[in-house]
Amino acid sequence: MIIILLGPPGAGKGTQAVYIKNQFKIAHISTGDMLREAVKNQTELGLIVKDVMERGDLVSDDLLLKLIDQRIKDDDCDNGFILDGYPRNQKQASSLDKILSQSNKNIDAIIQIDVDFSILEKRITGRADENKGEKRVDDNLEVLKNRLLEYVDQTEPLISYYSSHENYIVINGMNDISKVSEDIKNNLNKLK
């Protein structure tokens, strides 16, 4: 099962990706984690990524695609995988379609976690309480506003791009975490 998880920053994609990984025994592919791992392991791509990140530049779509292409060939992806944080724009989505097609793989479901942007501020600033006072670097209002603007500009158009997919699933992300997880599980179980 190959799943793409869509939703704005603070929607709970990471939490739900871990749940889906454990529930359906598929790999969780997070582009942020992959970039950090490639740099840590000093792979050929990791050295390029490190140089890009040290300059303060964004990692290019082409470089991200190479990382994704390598990653989905790993053994733990044989049963499927969930993409968390990728694709972020239509160019990435189109490129992903091509590499999946070359590997004779298809996207089984796109899950959009739908949330009210006005509530995200409370959710993000509330993370500090859950983490015993330690805030994530991206848990401040200025960063959140920038990430939401980027999401609206770059990622939200993916809703139109994928909405005609036969298994496009919209989940109410305003419910509590366990209800969101249950809704995702119930929808994915229908696809088996």
C-alpha positions, 0 to 999 in steps of 0.5 A: 500500500502506497499512501500520500499524506497531505495537510498543512503544518501542525495538522498531525501528519507526522503523528498519523504517519507513525500510526499508519506505519505501525497499523499497516506495517509499511515504511514511513518516509519523511523527507526531513528525516531522509535528508538528515540521515543522508547527511549523517551517513555521508552518502554521495547525495548526503554530501550534496545535501549538506552543502546545500543546507550549509549555504541556507538554500532549499534542497532542489526538487530534483535532489529530493526526487533522487532521495525518494527514488533511492529510498523506495527501493529499500527492502522495507518499502516492499509492502508499501510506504507512506510519504510524509512531507512529499510531494510538496508541489505539483512538479514533485507530484508529477515527478513522483508519478513518473518514478512510481510508474517506472517501478510498476507501483501506484499510489493506493490512497491520498489522505488529506488531513483537513484542519481549520487554519485558525486552530493551528496556532493553538495546536502548535503553541500547545506542543510545548506543554506536551514536550515538557516545556521543550519547543520544537524549533518550528513551533513559533508563530512566525515560523508557522505563518511562513510555513502556512503561506508556503503550504497555501502557495505550493502544497494546497494546489495538490488537493486539486491535482490528486482530488480525482484519484479514486481513493482520495480520502479527506479526514477531519483533522479537528477531531482528537488524535485517536478519532483521526487515527480511527477514521484513517484506519477505517478508510484504509481497511476498505481498500484492502 
